[in-house]
Amino acid sequence: TVINHFIPKHLSKVEAGSEFSFWVKGIKDPDEVEVTAKNIPVTMSAEERSIFYAFKGNLPDSLTGAARIKVKVHSKKCPANDGMLLIIK
């Protein structure tokens, strides 16, 4: 399982409520992916592409300062963890 193509990039400065996205390759079901921002669950939309899923979501409006976006893939075959740190203005 590969998690990549994070937008915005790690350590970017963004507004609260900003959109972010990433790709996950090697999963069969987008429900295997869990996303949190500062331990707050984030609702994501997933679009199936040819060899990956493209995920999009928005940061919670209540976040300030630095926020770690954690992406966990709960796959029995190949679990994965990744993320990025964003600076919220």
PyMOL commands that set and color helices and strands:
alter all, ss='L'
color gray80, all
select helices_A, chain A and resi 30-32
alter helices_A, ss='H'
color red, helices_A
select strands_A, chain A and resi 2-7+13-14+19-25+33-37+40-41+44-48+53-58+65-73+80-88
alter strands_A, ss='S'
color yellow, strands_A
deselect
rebuild
show_as cartoon
